[in-house]
């Protein structure tokens, strides 16, 4: 099961404000083509956060020009440590160009929360030919 929240957005650059923790996992997405109408696009994630505590993964999709477009949320217990999730875009409101997924992992152990950013996934969406 994948939990996702559309509409809420992390501030642009929120991942840059968190300590880099590439050892905690990754997000990745392939280049693609903007399809007609509104469509789901897949991305992959893998979480290798510390064993103690529960993890949450916040993923933000940022479009050309730094425009925030989508926010998703996955968490331990409802989602496996690795898998595929989706974001949704509508071609009528989306421009071709360079996009990025910014991801932040939060690990809660009792009253303590440690936050770290994963490496940013960069990709392109092009017009259909």
N, C-alpha and C positions, 0 to 999 in steps of 0.2 A: 504494500500500500504506500502510496506517495502522498504526503500532505503538502499542499501548496496554497499560498494566499496571494491572490492577485490584487493589485491596487495599493497595498501598503508598500512603502519604499524606504530602503535605507538611504541615508544621505550619500550622495555621490562622493566617492573617496573614503567611505567608512572603512573599507578593507585596508586602505593605506594607513589608517590611524591605529590599527591593531598590530601587535607584534607579529612579524612573519613567523609562521610555523609550518614550513613546507613538509616537515616530517609527519604532520597530522593528517595529510591526505591531499586530494587533488580534485579538480573539476576539469572536464574537457568537453569540447564540442567541435564537430566538423564544420567546415565551410558548407554553405548551402545556397539554395535558390529560394527566393521569396515566391511562394505558391499563391494561387488565386484564393481569395476569400480569407477567412481566419483559419489558421492551422497551428497544430502543435509541432514543436521542434524538440528533438531529444538532446539531452546532455547527460554525461556520465559523471558519477561522483564516487569517491572512495575515501572513507574516513578511517584513520589509524591513530586516533586520539589516545591519550593515556588510558590504561585499563581502568583505573579508579575514577569513578564519576560517570555521569551521563553526558552525552554530547548533543548539541543542537547545531544545525548547519543553516546559515542564512545565505541565500544566493541572490545577487542583484544582477539584472541584465541592463547594461548601459549601451546606448546606441550611438550613432554618429554624432559628433559634436558634444559628447558627454551627457546626452539626454537620458535620464532614468526611464526605463520602459516597463520593468516587471520586477517582482520580488517573490521569492519562494522560500519555504521553510521546511526542513526535514528534521526529524529528531529520533534519537535512539528509542527503541521500544515499538515505534510505529513503522520504522524504516530500517532495512538492513544496512550494514556498515558499507556496502558498496552496491551500486545499481545504476539504473537509468531513471531519470525524471524528465519532465517536459516543461517548456515555457510556451506561451501562446502569443502569436503575433498576427495582426491583420495587415495584408498587403496594402490596403487602401490608406492605412495610417502609418506605414513603415517605409523607410527609405532604404535602398541598397547602400551598402557601405561596410565599414569596420565596426564590429561589436566586441563587447567583452563581458565575461561573467566574472564577477567579484564574489569571493566566498569567505565567510567568517565562521569559524568553529568556536563554540563556547563549551567548555567542560565544567560541569557543576559537581563538586565533591563536598557534600554537606552544605555549609554556608559559604564556601569559597567558590568563585567562578574565575576561570582562566580563559582569556579570549585570545585567539590567534587568527591571522589571515592566511589563506592558502594562496598559492601562485595563481595569478589571474589567467583565465583562458581567453585567448583572442581568436576571432574568426571573422569571416566575411560572409555577407549575404548579398547575392547578385540578382539582377533582373532575369526573368526567364528568357531564353533565346528562341 
